[in-house]
Amino acid sequence: MNLIIKDGHVIDPANEIDGPHDVTIEDGKIAGVDKKAHASKTARVIEAKGVIVAPGLVDMHTHLREPGFEYKETIATGTRSAASGGFTSVCCMANTNPVNDNGAVTEFILLKAREGASINVFPIGAVSKNLEGKEMAEIGELKVAGCVALSDDGKTVENAGLLRRAMEYAKGFGLPVISHALCPDLMGAGVMNEGFVATEIGLRGIPHAAEDVIIARDLELSGLTGCRVHIAHLSTARGVELLREAKLKKYPVSCEVTPHHFSLTDEACRGYDPNTKMAPPLRTQEDVEEIKRGLEDGSIDAIATDHAPHALSEKELEFEEAPFGIIGFETALALGLNLVREKAVDLYRLIELMSYNPSKLMGIDRGTLTPGQSADVVVFNPDASYIYDVNLSPSKSRNSPFHNARLHGRVLYTIVGGRVVYDHMS
């Protein structure tokens, strides 16, 4: 189907577009972004007056759980949830069962994506076999099979020597290494941020240093090896400073933050709600403010969800026993738009953080409305107000701390390869 999206405010950082345009889609590709386009009689017209049209959002850090944990999420359900949140591409982490540490698992993920995914799926392979940090995964095989990056996300690679060798191999294959920065020895049995709130409510804490020491190590390994290193889900003020310092040294490094880490603080844990338990944990207001400064000044490169679905029975356990992680596809854009309302970033910068930059960092050909490129587009109303009901989510999981929260910013249409995969009216 050919489409024309008329009279929308188009934001496309890749082409420095920020204003009223029509977007024409033909044969699954962007045909043009023009001040005024004329639709053919066979084209479907989407009226976008008063709303935003942008390249589809790209999430460089997700957990789709398949294979092995289909009771939490599947590629089909996860990507439907992502589509309803405006995402047209997601990169899924390797901590599946079996672990995505070889080409056969990568090929299985891509096969399941072709069969049932609503959007584009790009696998991330493991750094070490079975995420054990003892032996390198088959890095060349993973690259050939279709992996776009390497990460033992969910576990920190403790062996610095092994990580150095993996980075050297990864550099040769043009793959970035994504760091899950939490020192297990310093983290211990902690379940939330170490500080005043944890002490007051009697929960074991995770110090900032558990994150900062691994960030510092991995940034220095990037400088040593020349490998592109990306710090996942950064949550501390010192982490932002470390990224600034590494970038001044011209190290090939980048980082992401999640919507929950710039929207909530450890104060949210006072109710002992396991849906406020994540790793790294929710930090302090001072950390949130430094993250916002990093988003504004370019120290932070991207916003990613770290969508981490869990079964209801798992998240119904007591806070200390429940698993870390929350779902995030459907709330990410609205939470990002809060940054715009607070004037921490403007809307152009937000699209850069959630679409264009993640595409560049992962080396995937998305995040742009350039003619000839795949027609991956999101249309959203940044001002629409609603109460988020997690029970209506297409995801299999319900572990969101934003259930019943009033959000501002609703996705109207998500288009992938010229096909409407989410329509707010359907």
N, C-alpha and C positions, 0 to 999 in steps of 0.2 A: 504494500500500500504506500502511495505517495502522500506526504503530509505537508501542510504549511502551517506554521505557528505564527499567528498574526498579531501585530501591535503590542508585543511584549517588550519589556525592558531587558535587553540582552546583555549579559555579562560574560565575557570570554577573555580571561587574562592572557591566554596564549596569543591572541591576536589584538590585545589592547582595545577591546570593544566594551563600551559601557554606556549604553543608551538605547533608544527605541529603534528596533529593527524587526523585520520578518525573517524567519528561518524556514528555508525550503529543504525538504527531504525527498530524495528520489532513489529508489532501488536500494534502500538501506543506508545510503550515504548522505552526508551534508552536501546539498547542491548549491546553497548560497545563503549568505547572511546580508540582507539588503535593507535599505531604508524603506522600500516598499516593493513587495513582490506580488505578482499576479498568479493566482492559483489556477491550475488547469481544472477542467470540469471533473476529472477523475480523482482529484486530490481531496483528502479529508482535511478540513480546516479546523484548527484548534484556536479559539479566541483567547488571547493572553493579555488583553488590555488591563493595565493596572497591576500586573504580576511580573515575576522574574522568570526569565528563560536563561538557562546556563548549561554548560557541559554537565553530563551526569556525574554525580558524586562518586569518588573512588575511595574505598576503604582498604588501606594497606595492612590492616591488622585485624583479622577475624578468626573465629573458631567455628567451623561448620560441623565438627564432630564426626563426620562420616569419612572413612569407615570406622566401625567399632563401637561408637557411642550414639547410635541412632535413636535411642530412647531419649536423649537430650535434644538432638537436632539432626536434620538431614540436609543434604545439599539443596534439595527441593524446598523444604520449609524455610531454611535459613535465607535462601536467595529471594523467596517471596517476601519475607520480612524486610530484607534489604531494599527490594524494589519499592515497597510502600514507604520507605524512608528516603527515597530519591537516589539511591545508589544504583549505578549501572555496572560497576565492576567491584569485585572484592578479591583480596588476596588471603588465602586460608592457611593457617599455621599447621605445622607438621605433627602436633601431638595427638594424633589419631591412634587407632589400634587395628592393624599394625601401624607403627610410626611411618610417616612418609620419609624414609631414609634411603629409598631405592626407586628405580624407574618404574617398577611394576605398580607400586602404590600410587605414584604420580599419575600413571596412565589410567588407573582405576578411577581416581578423582575426576580426571578430565572426561572419562567416559560417562560417569554419573552426571557430570555437569551438562554434557551434550544431551543426555536423555531427559533431564528434568529441571535444570536450572532456569530461572527466569532471567538471569543476567549473566555477565561474563565472570568466570571464575579462573583465578590465576593461583596455582599452588605454590607454597613456600616449602622447600625441603629442609630436612634436619641438618644441623652441623655435625652431630655425632650419631653413631648407630644407636638406635633405640633410646635416644636422648640420655644416654648414660655418661657422656663426657669422657669416655675411655678410648674410643677409636673413631676416626673420621668416617662420616657417611660417604656414600659413593657420589661425590660431588659432580664429577663429569657426567655420570649417568643421569643424575637429577636434572642437570642443565639440558641435556639432550631430550629428556622426557617432557620438559616443559616448565620446570620450576623457574621462578623469576627472582628468588632470593633464598637465603639460608637462615635458619633460626632454630634454636632449641627452646623457643618460647614456652614458658611454663616452668622451665628449669634453667638455671644459670650454668654456663659452661665454666666449671670451677678450675679446670686444668688450663692455665694460661699458655703453657707450651703447646698443647693440642690446639687451642684456639688460634695461636699464632700460625701454626702450620695450615689450619683450615682457612684462615684469612689469605694466606699466600696462594693456596689453591683457588679459592673463590675469586681472587683478583684476576688470575689467569683466565677464568671463565666469564669474567665480567659480571659476577653476581655480588650484590651487597650482602653483608652479614648483619642481621638484626639482633641486637643485644637485649636479653631479658636481664636487667640489672638489679639483682637482689642477692646479696651475699648470704648463703644459707646459714653460715655460722653466726652471723650477726642477727639474722632474722629469727633464728631459733624457732620457738613455738609461738611467736608473736602473731596476733590476729588483727591488730589495728595500729594506727600511728602511736609511737611512744611519746608520751607527753602528759600534759595536765589532765586531759579528758580521760585517757586510758587509766591513769592513776585513780581518778575520782570514781570511775564506774567499775574498776576492778578487773580490767582485761589486760592481757599481756601485750606489750607494745613491740613495734618494729621501728628501730631508730632510722633517722634520715641517713645515717652513715652506711646502713646496709645497702642502700641504693647508690650513694655517692661514690663509695670506694670502687664499685664495679664499673660505674660510668667512667671514672678517671682511668682505670686500667684499660678499658676497651677503647677509649679515645686515644690513649698512648699507643696501643697496639695498632690502631689505624695509622698513626703517624709513622710507626716502625715499618709496617708492611706495605703501606700505600693502598690497602683495601678500603673500599667504601664501607663505613660502619654507620649503622642507624640505631639510635637508642630508642627503644620502644617505651611507651607509656611513662614518660618522665613525669615525676610528681614533686620534686623538691626544688626549692629556690637555689640551693647550691648546684644542683644538676644543670639548671639554666646557665649559671655562671660558668660551669665547666665547659658547656657547649660553646659559649662565647669565646672562652680562652682558646679552645681547640680550633675554632674557625679563624681566629686571628693568626694562628700558626699555619693556616692554610691546610690543615688536615682534611681529608675527604670524608667529612662526617655530617650527620643530620640527626634530627630527632622528631618525635611526635608527642603530642599530649592527647588525652582523652577528654570528652565532654564532662565525664563525672569528676575528673580531677580539677577542672576549672569551674565547676558548678557547685560542688559540695566541699565541706571540710569535715574533720573528724568529729565535729559537733553532731553530725548526722547519726553517729553510732550510739548516741545516748539511749536510744530506744531499743538497743540490742537487736535491731532488725538485720538478719543475715544478708539481706539485699544491699546493705551498706558495707559488706565485707568484700574487699578486692585486694589484689596484689599487683603493684604496690598499693598501700592503703591510702585512704583519704587523709590528706595532710592538714596543715593549719592555714588560717587566713593569710598569713605572710607568704606561704608557698603559693597560694592561689594568685595573689597579687603579682608575684614575680613571674609566674607563668603567663599572666596576661601581658606583662611588659615584654616578655619574650616573644609572644605572638605578634605584638605590635612592631617590635624592632627587627624582626627577622631571625632572631636567635633560634626560634622554634619554626620548623619547616612545614609541619603538617598536623592535621587533626585526624585521629583514627579512633574507632569505637572500642577495640578490644572486645567485641561481641563474644561473650562467653556463656552460652546457655547451660543450665543445669536443670535436672528434673525437680519437680515440686517437692518430692519426698526428701531430696538432698538439702534443699534450701529451707526446709521446715525444721531442720535440726537446730540445736542451740548454737548461738553465735560462734563459740569456739570450735564446734564440731563441723559446722557447715563448710562447704568448699568456697574458695575464693571465686569472685567473678559475677558479672551481671550482663544482661543483654543490652544492646545499645543502638541497633540500626534505626529504629523508628523515632527516637528522641534526639538523635545527634544534631540534625539540622536546626531544630527549634532551640536547642541549648546553645548551638553556635550563634544563632541569631540574637541570643541574649547579649553576646559580646558586642554585637553591632549596636544594640540599644544602649549599652553602657558606654559606647564610644571607645571601647578597647581596640577594636578594628573596624574597618568599614566593610561594606558588603562585597566589594571587589576583592579585598584581601581574604575574606572568608571563603569565597569560591576558589581562590588560589590555594588556600590551606586544605580544602576538602575535595578538590578535583585535580587542578593542574599540577600542583607540587607532588602529590602522591603518585601521579602517573609518571612524572619525570624521575622520581626517586626509585621507582620500581622498574623503570625502563619499559613501560607498556605504552602502546600507541593509543592513549585515551586522553580525556580531560581537555578536549578542544572542540571547537565548532568549525575548524578549518574545512573548506570545501574539499570533498574527496575522502574525508575521514568517516569512520563509522558514525552513524547518527545515534549517538548516545546522549540523551538530553533529559534534563529535569525542568519541570515547570512548577513553581511554587509561589504561594501567597505568603510573604513574610509577616503579614499582620494578622492573619487568621488566628483566632483564639479558640481553644478547645480544652477539654479535660482529657488527659491521656488515660485510656483504659487498657491496661496490659492484657486483659482477658480477651480482647478483640484482636490480639496480635496473630499474624500468620505463623510466628515461631512456635515451636513445640514447648518452649520454656516461658516462664512468667517472672523470672528473677530480675525485676527492675525496681530501683528505689524511687522511680518517678511515677509510679502508679498513682492515679488520682491527682496528679499535679496539673496545674493550669499551664499550658504551653502556648507559645505564640509562634506560628510558622507552620503551614500545612502544605504538604506535597499534593499537587493536583494531578500531574501526569509524570510518569517515568517511561522513557522511550529507549529501547535498546536495539541497535541495528535497524532503526526505522520502524520498529514494532512497539506499539503501546503495551507495556507489560504491567502497568499500574494506572488505573483511572479512578480518581476519588469518587466518581459517581457510580461506579459499579460495585 
